[in-house]
Amino acid sequence: MPVSSQKTYYITTPIYYVNGLPHVGSALSTLSCDVLARYHRLKGEQTYFLTGTDENATKVTQAAEKAGVPAMDFVDGLANAFKECWADLHIANNDFIRTTEPRHAHAVQEFFTRLLNKGYVYLDTYEGWYSVSDETFFRDSEVKDGIAIESGKPVTLVKEENYFFKLSAFTEPLLAHIEANPDWLLPEFRKNEVVAFLKDGLRDMCITRVNKGWGITVPGDDSKVIYVWFDAVINYLAATGWPQDPNWENLWPADVHLVGKEIFVRFHATLWPAMLMALDLPLPKQVYAHGWWTVGGQKGGKSGASLPHPTRLAQFIAERSGAEPDLAVDALRYLLCREMNFGPDTEFSVENCLRRFNNDLANDLGNLLNRTINMMNKYYDGTVPEVDEPDAEIVALAESVCADYEKALSVFRLNDVLEVTWRLVGRMNKYIDEKAPWGLAKAANNGDAESAKALARTLTACLEVTRIVALLVSPFMPSASTAIYQQIGIAEPIEAATWSDTAWGGLKAGGKVTAPKPLFPRIAELTVEDSILYALGSANPPKSETEETSKPVSETNTPPATEAEAAVPNYISIDDFLKVELKVGEILAAEPVPNTTKLLRLTVQSDEDETRTILSGIAEYYTPEELVGRQIVLIANLQPRKMRGIESQGMLLAADINGRAVLLQPDNLVPVGSKVR
Ligand code: MSP
């Protein structure tokens, strides 16, 4: 936690259940917060961005049991998977809290004790419905035929002596707070759902469960653990160092909790603020709820409505477009924020993302950057010219775009923030067509002084806008904005810039642009086959299980990353295994496949008198020279498949070390064609 006398801008994501791998749904909450945090840093505000994992839930232990792994090992593994995924997505969080950490347990127990001492927690018998999947208690009226109406999940009847929180005491205070603070809960239409829920009247909430060996115990009563939601929301306060760290108020209250809509009404707009009110602690300044990525109308991320794993999707974008890996990650960040309708739900589609990649990044932004730099090089030898006065229309447009950008951002509509920014990008591409600098250059060459001035004014306007756009997109695409800065010849690192640099006039005459290099090369093939969606974690297995041959097994045949299934062992019989023909082969030749960054074309001797061509996605990890002469293990009876016009006749086996392929080979040299079993 930062130590300073100044209140820090403090932003939080929900903490993620560690019963499955991250997907683009979980990435949405994290990415939105990252963008907001980066924007506030750009504004020069001290900013603290917290994310983390929710590890004390019953469903987590159930998933660990199914996987046959001790619960702590299980949660360690998945918490690391989240950390790695966020790092891969360039998420710059300041802290990552795990609810199995002592700092969290300590804050939760202290919170509980203080509520008990103030009379807001009491012991009683709970008899009613509980859904393990939702980790929520439901009223009779909220259950039909053993199913929670809201979530469609099964409930069981439980009867236990438990502690209760006097939530009912806070109906009126919460309604009054909403009334007095119209921007506290956003968006407006979701606030109305909260008001309706409150007007129905709050009931006291059962906040403990029988201790089955997992969770935070009730202080002084080891037979019970604290209800996971009651425990989870306290993470936001625990991370500030409350109660023992004297600086906790540097962070608290949080400026915004950003959450998904399903955890807004009951938990973030009702339970958590009521808990804080009970201890006379300040409430978070704002709570914002985004909608879901849906697949076929259902919430994505669940079995049957799978969403891609973010890192795999970014790798796929890099492969399809040929963009540098860091820029492909930035592209994904842009696409997720631009495609999501920050209001209602949005249907997720990989193909829509690719289409938008081409339109917005390869075309609009790419064209502006490339055309501007090319013309600077052509007409001014790359040196930024002096201008008499800037083009007033463009200056005014840039100013209004910056203002609208901030307005949209203040209500968390990140899609609108980008839409507004692209108004400027789009205008400049048209502006170039209208001004026709090539004509001005010709006239200037023929001695027309006005044309010479107009040429300088036009091209510096384009370059200045490109500079401003680099700053505006920097919260969304940090690597791309750095690359743009470099290409337009700004020596200072973009991290040193602040929001005030979005004002017109930052460009200095005499600066030198570099050679243009496309950041987001156009994607030629927009169709995404089912087998690829499956490999991304975004679909159910395709009909033909043997289709994918382009990459090592470890990269392509990973099942979709859906919630609990990710951890469940999936046994096959020995007969199934024997259907796979594994052999030792030897690589006779290796060469890169043109226009791809990952694929190598290998000529493999797979039997005494048999050679075959295999395309393998290992170009990032092995040079062709390293491979020639090496023995490998291959799947020999995989259905051949054409990629990039080349038929691949098999697949190599490789270990997956955090996404890096490490080829398997026999311990000693063995005859080529030897069977592997
Ligand atoms: N552990 C609780 C949150 C406790 S916060 C004190 C939880 N975890 S979760 O892993 O199920 O969800 C975390 C976040 O991911 C939520 O904001 C949720 O809305 C978001 N998403 C999960 N799937 C999503 C989509 N398909 N689309 C968009 N966001 C979704 O709830």
Residues whose N, C-alpha, C, O or C-beta is under 5 A from the ligand:
A	BS01	MSP	P14 I15 Y16 Y17 G25 S26 L28 S29 D54 A232 V233 V259 G260 K261 I263 G291 W292 W293 K299 G300 G301
